[in-house]
Amino acid sequence: MTTYTARPIDPVVLKELRSADDAGRRMVPGTDEEGGAPLRCCLRRARPGERIALVAYAPLRRWAAETGADPGAYEEVGPVFVHAEECGGPAADSGYPFAGAHRVLRRYSAEGRILGGELVDAVDDEAFRNAFDDPSVALVHVRAVEYGCFLYEARRC
C-alpha cells in the first residue's frame, strides 16, 4: 500500500528564507499575538506569542532544481508563515496537517506542469490516493481555499 508524506519546508531552505526570501527580501519577524498562523516549517498553527515571519516562497523552485523539471510560469512565489528562528519541525505523528477545512490538492507532473486540482472536504489517505491515482503525478501541493496559499507538498513514500 502506498503512503503519502506531508513535507514541511526543508530546514536548509528555511535558513535561506530567513536570510533572504525567494523574492530577495529580508525577513521581518513579528509576534503572532493571537496565534493561528499556519506555519510551513513545522506544519502546525502558531501559538499565541510565538515569533514568526511572513516570507515569499517558491514551492516548485528547489524541487525543480533537484529533479531537472522546468515548471516555467508555474514557478510562482507566494507568502508563507515560518518561525522567525529555527524550530524542531513537525511532530512525528502530525499526520496530514491543516486537514480540518476544505483544501485544494494541486497535482504536478515530473516536468513541473499542473495536471489539475481538486477541491476536497478533507485531507486524508483517500484524497491523496485520488490525487496520485494518475501515475504521471509526481507531487501534490495542498493549498488553502480562502487565499490559495501553499500549505505543504505531499509525495509518495
HELIX and SHEET records of a PDB file:
HELIX    1   1 PRO A   11  SER A   19  1                                   9    
HELIX    2   2 ARG A   61  THR A   67  1                                   7    
HELIX    3   3 GLY A   72  TYR A   74  5                                   3    
HELIX    4   4 ASP A  125  ALA A  131  1                                   7    
SHEET    1   A 5 TYR A   4  ARG A   7  0                                        
SHEET    2   A 5 PHE A 150  ARG A 156 -1                                        
SHEET    3   A 5 VAL A 137  ALA A 144 -1                                        
SHEET    4   A 5 ARG A 103  SER A 109 -1                                        
SHEET    5   A 5 ILE A 114  VAL A 120 -1                                        
SHEET    1   B 3 GLY A  30  ASP A  32  0                                        
SHEET    2   B 3 GLU A  50  TYR A  57 -1                                        
SHEET    3   B 3 GLY A  78  HIS A  83 -1                                        
SHEET    1   C 2 PRO A  38  LEU A  39  0                                        
SHEET    2   C 2 ARG A  44  ARG A  45 -1                                        
END                                                                             
